[in-house]
C-alpha cells in the first residue's frame, strides 16, 4: 500500500512539473511574438516614405533638376559670336542723324573712393536689368564669356564671346593681364549691346574697351565701336545715345556718347578720373568716377 502511494505521488509531481514548463514556454513565445513587429510597418518601411524617399522630393530637389536641364540646353545651343575686326567695324553705311545730348554740370564733388554703396543709397540709384516693352534682357555669365538672352522667364539663347578675349596686338610679356571679357549687356529694339575690356594699361593690348552691337534675329555683328571708349563697369542707353566712359591710371579719362545706330563717337567730355558707374535717372546722368562724383542735366540739342 505504501509503495502504491509513493508511486502515485511521483506521478502527480511529474505532471505538475510538466504543466509549469508548458506555461513558461507559452509565456516566452507570447513575449517574443509581441517584440517582433509586423513586416513593412516600422523596421521595413514602405519604399519611398522614410528610408527611401521618392526621387526629386527630398534627396533630389526639383530646382536642381531644372537647373541642370537648363545648363545642358545652354551648353548645347550656345552661339559663337564672330569678331569681325579689332578696329571700328560696321556691316552697313547707315546714316542715323543722331545728335549728342548737351550735358549741363550740376554737381562735382570729391568722393571718399570707398563710399560707392553710400553714393548709390544717397542718390537712390540701382543697377537693374533691362525692362523693355519686349521684355528681353541679357545676363553676363561664364566669367564674362557667355551672355544668356531671356524673354520674360524664358531662356532664348546663349552667346559665346570667346573670340573677343585676346586681341591680335598685345605685348607678349603682359599676356597674363590682357584677357578681355564682357562686363555689361543691354538690349534695345532686338539689338544686344555688350561692353568688353581688360583691366590693364591700353599699351599692353590697345584693341580694348569697346562696345559691340549684335542683331538678335541672326546673331550677326552690326557694328563695333572704336577701342578705348568703354571700361566703365556699366553703360547707359538714353534713346539713341549710349553713355559710357573710359580711363586708367595714366591715361585720359572721358565720358563718351556713342551713336546706338552706327557705333560712332558723337561726343566726349573730360573727367577727373576713370568713370566706374553711369546711371540715368529723371533727366539726370549720375557719374561715379574713381575719386569724383558728377551729376549732369541731360538736354536734347535744338
RAMOFEN-V699642 format. One record per pair of residues at least 4 apart in sequence whose C-alpha atoms are under 7 Angstrom apart, sorted by the first residue. I is the first residue (numbers start at 1). GAP is how many residues later the second one is. Records with the same first field share a line. If there is no record, write none. Layout:
BEGIN
I = GAP, GAP
END
This chain:
BEGIN
1 = 4
2 = 4
3 = 4
4 = 4
5 = 4
6 = 4
7 = 4
8 = 4
9 = 4
10 = 4
11 = 4
12 = 4
13 = 4
14 = 4
15 = 4
16 = 4
17 = 4
18 = 4
19 = 4
20 = 4
21 = 4
22 = 4
23 = 4
24 = 4
25 = 4
26 = 4
27 = 4
28 = 4
29 = 4
30 = 4
31 = 4
32 = 4
39 = 5
40 = 4, 5, 6
41 = 4
45 = 5, 6
47 = 5
48 = 4, 5, 6
49 = 4
53 = 5
55 = 4, 5
56 = 4, 5, 6
57 = 4, 5
61 = 4
62 = 4
63 = 4
64 = 4
65 = 4
66 = 4
67 = 4
68 = 4
69 = 4
70 = 4
71 = 4
72 = 4
73 = 4
74 = 4, 83, 84
77 = 80, 81
78 = 79, 80, 81, 82
79 = 79, 80, 81
80 = 79, 80, 81
81 = 78, 79, 80
82 = 81
83 = 80, 81
85 = 4
86 = 81, 121
87 = 139
88 = 136, 137, 138
89 = 134, 135, 136
90 = 132, 133, 134
91 = 131, 132
94 = 168
96 = 165, 166
98 = 142, 161
99 = 167
100 = 141, 157, 166, 167
101 = 197, 198, 199, 200
102 = 196, 197, 198, 199
103 = 193, 194, 195, 196
104 = 192, 193, 194
105 = 190, 191, 192
106 = 189, 190, 191
107 = 187, 188
108 = 184, 185, 186, 187
109 = 183, 184, 185
110 = 181, 182, 183
111 = 180, 181, 182
112 = 179
113 = 177, 178
115 = 4
116 = 4
117 = 4
118 = 4
119 = 4
120 = 4, 5, 6
121 = 4
129 = 8
130 = 7, 56, 57
131 = 4
132 = 4
135 = 16, 17
136 = 14, 15, 16, 51
137 = 12, 13, 14, 49, 50
138 = 9, 10, 11, 12, 47, 48, 49
139 = 8, 9, 10, 46
140 = 4, 6, 7, 8, 42, 43, 44, 45
141 = 4, 5, 6
142 = 4
144 = 37, 38, 39
145 = 15, 16, 17, 36, 37
146 = 12, 13, 14, 15
147 = 11, 12, 13
148 = 9, 10, 11
149 = 6, 7, 8, 9
150 = 4, 5, 6
151 = 4, 5
164 = 16
165 = 14, 15, 16
166 = 12, 13, 14
167 = 38, 40
169 = 36, 38
170 = 34, 35
171 = 4, 33, 34
174 = 4, 30
177 = 23
178 = 20, 22, 26, 27
179 = 19
180 = 16, 17, 18
181 = 15, 16, 17
182 = 12, 13, 14, 15
183 = 12, 13, 50
184 = 10, 11, 50
185 = 7, 8, 9, 10
186 = 6, 7, 8
187 = 4, 5, 6
188 = 4
190 = 25, 26
191 = 22, 23, 24, 25
192 = 21, 22, 23, 24
193 = 18, 19, 20, 21
194 = 17, 18, 19
195 = 14, 15, 16, 17, 35
196 = 13, 14, 15
197 = 11, 12, 13, 34
198 = 10
201 = 47
202 = 4, 6
207 = 20
208 = 19, 20
209 = 18, 19, 20, 21, 22
210 = 15, 16, 17, 18, 19, 20
211 = 13, 14, 19
212 = 11, 12, 13
213 = 8, 9, 10, 11
214 = 5, 6, 7, 8
215 = 4, 5, 6, 7
223 = 39, 40
224 = 39
225 = 38, 39
228 = 18
229 = 15, 16, 17, 27
230 = 14, 15, 16
231 = 14, 15
232 = 12, 13, 14, 43, 44, 45
233 = 43, 44
234 = 43, 44
235 = 7, 8, 9, 43
236 = 6, 7, 8, 42, 43, 44
237 = 4, 5, 6
238 = 4
240 = 19, 20, 21
241 = 16, 17, 18, 19
242 = 15, 16, 17, 18
243 = 13, 14, 15
244 = 11, 12, 13, 34
245 = 9, 10, 11, 30
246 = 7, 8, 9, 28, 29
247 = 4, 5, 6, 7, 26, 27, 28
248 = 5, 26
253 = 17, 18, 19, 20, 21
254 = 14, 15, 16, 17
255 = 13, 14, 15, 16
256 = 11, 12, 13
257 = 8, 9, 10, 11
258 = 5, 6, 7, 8
259 = 4, 5, 6, 7
272 = 20
273 = 16, 17, 18
274 = 15, 16
275 = 12, 13, 14, 15
276 = 12, 13, 14
277 = 10, 11, 12
278 = 7, 8, 9, 10
279 = 6, 7, 8
280 = 4, 5, 6
281 = 4
283 = 14, 15
284 = 11, 12, 13, 14
285 = 10, 11, 12, 13
286 = 8, 9, 10
287 = 6, 7, 8
288 = 4, 5, 6
289 = 4
END
